[in-house]
Amino acid sequence: MPAARRPGPTQTLSAAEARRVALAAQGFADPRPTGRPGARALRRVLDRVGLFQIDSVNVLVRSHYLPLFSRLGSYPVEMLERAAYSPGRQLFEYWAHEASLVPVEVQPLLRWRMDQAADNSWGGMRRIAAEKPDLVAKVRATIAERGPLTAGELEAENGPRAPRSGPWWDWRESKLALEYLFWAGEVSTFDRRNFERRYDLTERVLPPEVIATPTPEPAVAYRELIRLSARSLGVATEPDLRDYFRLKPQQSKPAVAELVEEGALVPVTVEGWRDVAYLAADARMPRRVGATALLSPFDSLVWFRPRAERLFDFHYRLEIYTPAERRVYGYYVLPFLFRGQLVGRVDLKADRAAGVLRVPGAFAEPAVLATPLVPTGDGEEPVRGASARRRAFTAEAVAALAVELRALAAWLGLDGVEVGPNGDLAAPLSAALLTE
């Protein structure tokens, strides 16, 4: 890895410097392990990113597994499973940045959110807590007596599924009560079976030393969460810092001011950014970042879309809920990082029945890559107006993408990669995948 330097006394960062700081903070300046990654590698990534966002979409692989692959390469999935769902766990599930896997030691910093569940949880949960507290208490007592249980098992423990309404066990209301208890920190995810949560009392899920940790005052918790956000972002605006743990402005702004006063955050101007930015005092700025990676749509490098656009000039919207005929790039599209820039995006699907990683579309970022060379019967069609250096960069990026796709397919237990016709990178990517 190239030598890193700390930003000097200047209060201005170029756009390229800000990108390198952000990538280093997210772990992309760290070399991938040469052998099989282990618990130490997992902890290193976790120390960088702070949490993994969970999402249920499984067209490729569930999103919380991808950030480790992006930073470590092929790793044993059971390593993350053990960290999250085994005795002595390092991670627990909670609403941090949406549903997330979070280090257990962060749990005390989120207790203010748990304590405010009656006011801040979603409408249905608030209604159940306010209107049917006896139901909530009954659900908790059942988990205490019989847990760990899934929501379905909880209902089965307390009567037949039909009729679906009654004084205690209306299916929808008992599920809402369970979700309220989860938000309130009364129950937590013991493990998952086919991605369905099994709930147990939080004191039986988290390590005893975490349960015994005193609860900080909310203002202290906000400040420490912003400190964690700054460590993971490197350089960020106040809304960037706020978004990481989904704080509100009235919570984050005083915390940022306190950390500036403390010297933990340094106000800086970033080229092309409208708002003031804050540089973590211990942020690294490598001379270059050469990482290659496919990124989950919910990777912490890109999950806050305004920041991704500022950092990389990368306009990114997930099109899962867009009708197929109106999609621009595809259903489940992963950004492609190459040498410190987001240079393209690929629509991916794991066709497990056929044993193939399908790439329905592959697209170049026009601001970064040249219009790619298109294979023809007579060789390659020349690209007018594009420099040889830029064309070479494009060819190297396509070759690197092919390598990354092969590695992803192998990690998923798939036998090969097949590229569809969509996108300006489809033809050169197909050609690159045929190259041994």
C-alpha positions in Angstrom: 0.0 0.0 0.0 1.4 3.5 -0.8 2.5 5.5 2.1 -0.2 7.7 3.7 0.1 11.2 4.9 -2.1 13.2 7.2 -3.6 16.3 5.7 -1.5 19.4 6.4 -2.5 22.6 8.0 -4.4 23.8 4.9 -8.1 24.1 5.3 -8.9 23.2 1.7 -9.1 19.7 0.1 -9.2 19.0 -3.6 -12.0 16.7 -4.8 -9.4 14.0 -5.4 -8.0 14.3 -1.9 -11.5 14.1 -0.4 -12.1 10.9 -2.3 -8.9 9.4 -1.1 -9.7 10.3 2.5 -13.2 8.8 2.2 -12.0 5.6 0.6 -9.3 5.1 3.2 -11.8 5.7 6.0 -14.0 3.0 4.5 -11.2 0.5 4.3 -10.4 0.6 0.6 -6.8 1.6 1.1 -6.2 -1.5 3.1 -4.7 -4.5 1.2 -7.0 -7.5 0.8 -5.7 -10.6 2.7 -3.6 -12.9 0.7 -5.0 -16.0 2.3 -8.4 -17.0 3.8 -9.7 -14.0 5.8 -10.3 -14.6 9.4 -11.8 -12.9 12.5 -9.0 -10.2 12.5 -9.8 -9.2 8.9 -13.5 -9.0 9.9 -12.7 -6.8 12.8 -10.5 -4.5 10.7 -13.4 -3.9 8.2 -15.9 -3.4 11.0 -13.6 -0.8 12.6 -13.6 1.0 9.3 -17.3 0.9 8.3 -19.0 0.8 11.7 -22.0 -1.3 10.7 -23.5 -3.3 7.9 -27.0 -2.5 6.5 -29.4 -5.4 6.2 -31.7 -5.7 3.2 -34.0 -8.6 2.3 -33.5 -8.6 -1.5 -31.7 -11.9 -2.4 -31.5 -11.6 -6.2 -27.7 -11.7 -5.9 -26.9 -12.2 -2.2 -28.3 -10.4 0.8 -26.6 -7.0 1.1 -25.0 -7.3 4.5 -22.7 -10.0 3.1 -21.3 -7.8 0.3 -19.3 -5.1 2.1 -16.9 -7.8 3.5 -16.5 -9.3 0.0 -15.9 -5.8 -1.4 -13.0 -5.2 1.0 -11.6 -8.7 1.6 -12.4 -10.7 -1.5 -13.7 -14.2 -1.1 -14.3 -14.9 2.6 -16.2 -17.6 4.5 -19.8 -16.4 5.0 -20.0 -18.4 8.2 -17.5 -16.0 9.7 -20.0 -13.2 9.6 -22.8 -15.5 10.8 -20.8 -16.4 13.8 -20.0 -12.8 14.6 -23.7 -11.9 14.4 -25.6 -14.9 15.7 -23.4 -17.1 17.9 -22.5 -17.0 21.6 -19.9 -14.4 22.2 -21.3 -12.4 19.3 -19.6 -9.2 18.1 -22.6 -7.9 16.3 -26.3 -7.4 17.1 -29.3 -6.2 15.0 -30.9 -2.9 15.5 -32.2 0.2 13.7 -29.0 2.2 13.2 -28.7 3.1 9.6 -32.0 1.3 8.8 -31.9 -2.3 9.9 -28.3 -3.0 10.6 -25.7 -5.3 12.1 -23.9 -3.1 14.7 -21.0 -3.9 17.0 -22.3 -4.9 20.4 -20.3 -2.2 22.2 -22.3 0.5 20.4 -25.6 -0.7 21.9 -25.4 1.7 24.9 -25.1 4.6 22.5 -28.4 3.6 20.9 -30.4 3.2 24.1 -31.8 6.7 23.8 -33.5 5.5 20.6 -34.9 2.5 22.5 -36.1 4.7 25.3 -38.0 6.9 22.8 -39.7 4.0 21.1 -43.2 5.1 22.3 -42.7 8.4 20.4 -40.3 7.6 17.6 -41.1 4.2 16.3 -43.4 3.7 13.2 -47.0 4.5 13.5 -48.4 1.0 13.8 -46.0 0.1 16.6 -46.7 3.4 18.5 -50.5 2.7 18.2 -50.1 -0.9 19.6 -48.0 0.3 22.5 -50.4 3.1 23.3 -53.7 1.2 22.8 -52.8 -2.3 23.8 -50.0 -2.3 26.4 -51.3 -5.6 27.8 -50.7 -7.2 24.4 -47.2 -5.9 24.3 -46.6 -7.2 27.9 -48.1 -10.6 27.0 -45.8 -10.9 23.9 -42.8 -10.0 26.0 -43.8 -12.5 28.7 -44.2 -15.3 26.1 -40.7 -14.6 24.7 -39.3 -14.6 28.2 -40.8 -17.9 28.9 -40.5 -19.7 25.6 -37.9 -17.8 23.5 -36.1 -17.7 21.2 -39.1 -17.6 18.8 -40.0 -16.4 15.4 -43.1 -14.3 14.9 -44.9 -17.4 13.5 -43.8 -19.6 16.4 -45.0 -16.9 18.8 -48.5 -17.1 17.4 -48.4 -20.9 17.4 -47.5 -20.8 21.1 -50.7 -18.9 21.9 -53.4 -20.3 19.9 -54.5 -21.4 16.4 -54.0 -19.2 13.4 -57.7 -19.1 12.8 -59.6 -17.0 13.6 -57.0 -14.3 12.8 -58.3 -11.9 15.4 -59.1 -12.0 19.0 -58.4 -10.4 22.4 -54.7 -11.3 22.4 -53.3 -12.8 19.2 -54.4 -11.0 16.1 -51.5 -11.9 13.8 -50.8 -8.4 12.5 -51.1 -6.8 16.0 -48.9 -9.4 17.7 -46.3 -8.9 15.1 -46.4 -5.2 15.6 -46.1 -5.7 19.3 -43.0 -7.8 18.7 -41.5 -5.2 16.4 -42.2 -2.5 19.0 -40.3 -4.5 21.6 -37.4 -4.9 19.2 -37.4 -1.1 18.6 -37.6 -0.5 22.4 -34.6 -2.8 23.0 -36.6 -5.3 25.1 -36.0 -8.1 22.6 -33.3 -8.7 20.1 -32.5 -11.1 17.2 -31.1 -14.3 18.6 -30.5 -15.7 15.2 -32.2 -16.1 11.8 -33.7 -19.2 10.1 -34.1 -18.8 6.4 -33.7 -15.0 7.1 -36.6 -15.0 9.5 -35.7 -13.5 12.9 -35.8 -15.5 16.1 -36.3 -13.2 19.0 -35.2 -13.4 22.6 -34.9 -11.1 25.5 -32.0 -8.7 24.9 -30.3 -9.6 28.2 -30.1 -13.1 26.9 -28.7 -12.1 23.5 -26.0 -9.5 24.2 -22.9 -10.2 26.2 -23.3 -9.5 30.0 -20.6 -6.8 30.0 -22.6 -4.8 27.4 -25.8 -5.1 29.4 -23.9 -3.9 32.5 -22.5 -0.8 30.7 -24.1 2.4 32.1 -26.4 4.2 29.8 -24.9 7.5 28.7 -26.9 10.8 28.6 -28.5 11.2 25.1 -26.3 14.2 24.3 -23.2 12.2 25.0 -24.5 9.3 22.9 -25.2 11.7 20.0 -21.6 13.0 20.2 -20.1 9.6 20.2 -22.2 8.4 17.3 -21.1 11.4 15.3 -17.5 10.5 16.3 -18.0 7.0 14.9 -19.6 8.4 11.8 -16.6 10.8 11.2 -14.2 7.9 11.7 -16.0 5.9 9.0 -16.5 8.8 6.6 -13.1 10.5 6.9 -14.4 13.8 5.5 -18.1 14.7 5.5 -20.7 17.4 5.8 -23.0 17.6 8.8 -25.9 15.9 6.9 -23.5 13.1 5.9 -22.4 12.6 9.5 -26.1 12.8 10.7 -27.2 10.2 8.1 -24.8 7.5 9.2 -26.8 6.6 12.4 -30.0 8.4 11.2 -29.9 11.2 13.7 -32.0 14.4 13.6 -30.5 17.9 13.0 -31.2 18.9 16.6 -29.2 15.9 17.8 -26.3 16.1 15.3 -25.5 19.8 15.0 -24.6 20.4 18.7 -22.6 17.1 18.6 -20.6 18.3 15.6 -20.0 21.7 17.3 -18.7 19.9 20.4 -16.3 17.7 18.4 -15.0 20.7 16.5 -14.3 22.4 19.8 -12.6 19.3 21.1 -10.4 19.2 17.9 -11.7 15.8 16.8 -13.3 17.4 13.7 -11.6 20.1 11.6 -13.8 22.3 9.4 -12.5 22.3 5.8 -13.5 23.4 2.4 -13.7 20.7 -0.3 -13.4 21.6 -4.0 -16.9 21.4 -5.6 -18.8 21.0 -2.3 -21.3 23.7 -1.4 -21.4 23.1 2.3 -18.6 23.2 4.9 -17.1 19.8 5.5 -15.5 18.2 8.6 -12.3 16.3 8.5 -11.7 13.6 11.1 -8.6 14.7 12.9 -7.0 11.2 12.6 -8.1 10.7 9.0 -5.6 9.2 6.5 -4.9 10.6 3.1 -3.1 8.0 0.9 -1.2 9.2 -2.1 -3.4 6.9 -4.2 -6.1 4.3 -3.7 -5.9 1.4 -6.2 -8.8 -0.7 -4.9 -11.1 -2.6 -7.2 -14.5 -3.6 -5.9 -18.1 -4.2 -6.7 -20.3 -2.4 -4.1 -23.6 -3.4 -2.6 -26.3 -0.8 -3.3 -26.4 -0.5 0.5 -22.6 -0.2 1.1 -21.7 2.6 3.5 -19.5 4.2 0.8 -22.5 5.0 -1.4 -25.7 4.5 0.7 -26.2 8.3 1.2 -26.8 9.2 -2.5 -26.0 13.0 -2.2 -22.6 12.2 -0.8 -21.9 9.6 -3.5 -22.7 12.2 -6.1 -20.5 14.8 -4.5 -17.5 12.4 -4.0 -17.6 10.6 -7.3 -20.0 12.5 -9.6 -22.0 9.3 -9.5 -25.8 9.7 -9.7 -27.2 6.5 -8.2 -30.8 5.4 -7.7 -31.9 1.8 -6.9 -34.6 0.8 -9.5 -36.0 -2.3 -7.7 -39.4 -0.5 -7.4 -39.3 1.0 -10.8 -41.4 -0.7 -13.5 -39.2 -2.8 -15.7 -39.9 -0.8 -18.8 -38.8 2.4 -17.1 -35.5 1.2 -15.6 -32.4 2.8 -16.9 -29.8 0.3 -15.7 -31.6 -2.7 -14.2 -33.1 -4.3 -11.2 -30.1 -4.8 -8.8 -27.2 -2.7 -9.9 -23.8 -2.6 -8.2 -21.4 0.3 -8.6 -17.9 -0.6 -9.7 -14.9 1.0 -8.0 -11.7 1.1 -9.9 -8.5 3.0 -8.9 -10.4 5.3 -6.5 -13.2 6.2 -8.9 -16.7 4.8 -9.6 -16.2 4.0 -13.3 -19.3 1.9 -14.1 -22.2 -0.2 -12.8 -23.5 -3.7 -13.5 -26.9 -5.2 -13.1 -26.4 -8.7 -11.5 -28.4 -11.7 -10.7 -27.4 -15.1 -9.2 -29.1 -17.7 -11.3 -28.6 -20.5 -8.8 -30.7 -23.1 -10.8 -28.4 -22.6 -13.8 -25.2 -22.1 -11.7 -24.5 -18.8 -13.5 -23.9 -15.2 -12.4 -25.9 -13.2 -14.9 -25.0 -9.7 -16.0 -28.1 -8.3 -17.8 -26.4 -5.0 -18.2 -23.0 -3.3 -17.9 -22.6 0.4 -18.1 -19.6 2.9 -18.2 -19.6 6.2 -16.4 -19.1 8.6 -19.3 -17.4 11.2 -17.2 -14.7 8.7 -16.3 -14.4 6.1 -19.1 -13.9 6.5 -22.8 -16.6 5.1 -25.0 -15.3 1.5 -25.0 -13.8 -0.2 -28.0 -16.3 -2.4 -29.6 -15.1 -5.8 -31.0 -15.9 -6.2 -34.7 -15.2 -8.9 -37.3 -12.1 -7.0 -38.3 -10.8 -6.3 -34.9 -11.9 -3.2 -32.9 -13.9 -0.2 -34.0 -11.8 2.9 -33.2 -13.1 5.5 -30.8 -13.0 8.9 -32.2 -11.9 11.8 -30.1 -10.7 9.6 -27.2 -7.1 9.7 -26.2 -5.1 6.5 -26.2 -4.5 6.9 -22.5 -8.2 7.1 -21.7 -8.9 4.1 -23.9 -6.2 2.1 -22.1 -7.7 3.1 -18.7 -11.1 1.8 -20.0 -9.6 -1.5 -21.2 -7.9 -2.0 -17.8 -11.1 -1.2 -16.0 -13.1 -3.7 -18.1 -10.4 -6.4 -17.5 -10.5 -5.7 -13.8 -14.3 -5.9 -13.8 -14.2 -9.3 -15.5 -11.8 -10.5 -12.8 -14.0 -9.2 -10.0 -17.1 -10.8 -11.6 -15.4 -14.2 -11.8 -14.4 -13.9 -8.2 -17.9 -13.0 -7.2 -19.3 -16.0 -9.1 -16.9 -18.3 -7.4 -17.6 -16.9 -4.0 -21.3 -17.5 -4.6 -20.7 -21.1 -5.7 -21.6 -20.3 -9.3 -19.8 -21.9 -12.3 -19.5 -19.0 -14.7 -20.5 -15.5 -15.8 -22.9 -14.7 -18.6 -23.3 -11.1 -19.9 -26.5 -9.8 -21.5 -26.8 -7.2 -24.2 -27.6 -4.1 -22.2 -25.1 -1.3 -21.8 -22.1 0.1 -23.5 -19.7 -2.1 -21.5 -21.6 -5.4 -22.4 -19.6 -6.3 -25.5 -16.1 -5.5 -24.2 -16.9 -7.2 -20.9 -18.0 -10.3 -22.7 -14.8 -10.3 -24.7 -12.7 -9.8 -21.5 -14.5 -12.7 -19.8 -13.5 -15.0 -22.7 -9.8 -14.1 -22.1 -8.0 -16.6 -20.0 
